[in-house]
C-alpha cells in the first residue's frame, strides 16, 4: 500500500486492535520510504554503459515530445485507416527485403542455419508469397533471424561502445551508429533510383515500424517509474539476447 493512503475501516471496539492496525501502517510506510531511498541511491549511480546520460536524457525527452505530438498520432491514424490485411502485407513486404540483408550478415558470421533460413525465406516469400506480401515461410515454420551489420561487428568481438540516443531515431550503441553506412547499403530500398519512390518507401517502412511498437509504448508509459532507464535497460537486454542467440555466454560482453 502506498504511503499516506489509508483504507476506510469500520469502528473497532478494542483499542488494542486499532493500535496494531496503526503500527502495521507505520511499518509499511517506513519500509516503503526505505525502499524509495534505496532506489534513489541506486539510480543515482552512473551506468558505465551510458557515460553520456545527461545528454541522452535531453535527447530522449525531445524524442518523446516529438513522438507524442506527431509520430504516434500518425501511426495511430495509420492503424485505424488501413485494414489489418493491408498493414500485414506492408510489414511482410519490408520484412522480406530485410531477410536479404539478414542472410548476408548471418553468412559472414558463419551462422549457417540462420543464413540458410534467411535465404529460404527470401526465395519462398518472393515467389509463393507474391513479392513478400504474404509470409508463407513463417507458415512453413522457417525461422526469421534478424541480423544487421552492428550485430555482425558484435559477433566479431567489437565492443558496443557507449549508449547513444539519436534525435528522432532513438536508442543505439556507438557500434551500431558506426555500422549505419554499411546497413544503409544493405537496405534494398536505398538502391531504388527514383527518389520519390525511394523516399515514399522509406517513410512507409518507418511508419509501419512505429505502428508495430504502439502497444510497447503503452507498456512503458504504464509500467516504468523512469521511462528512460527502462528503455535503456530493455534495449541492452534485447541486444544481448540477439548477440548470443538467446543463450547466456560464459563471459560478459566486452565493456564499452
Secondary structure, 3 states (H helix, E strand, C coil): CCCCCCCCCCCCCCHHHHHHHHHHHHHHHHHHHHHHHHHHHHHCCCCCCCCCHHHHHHHHHHHHHHHHHHHHHHHHHHHHHCCHHHHHHHHHHHHHHHHHHHHHHHHHCCCHHHHHHHHHHHHHHHHCCCCCCCCHHHHCCCCCCCCCHHHHHHHCCCCCCCEEEECCCEEEEHHHHHHHHHHHHHCHHHHCCCHHHHHHHHHHHHHHHHHHCHHHHHHHHHHCCCHHHHHHHHHHHHHHHHHCCCCCCCCCCCCC
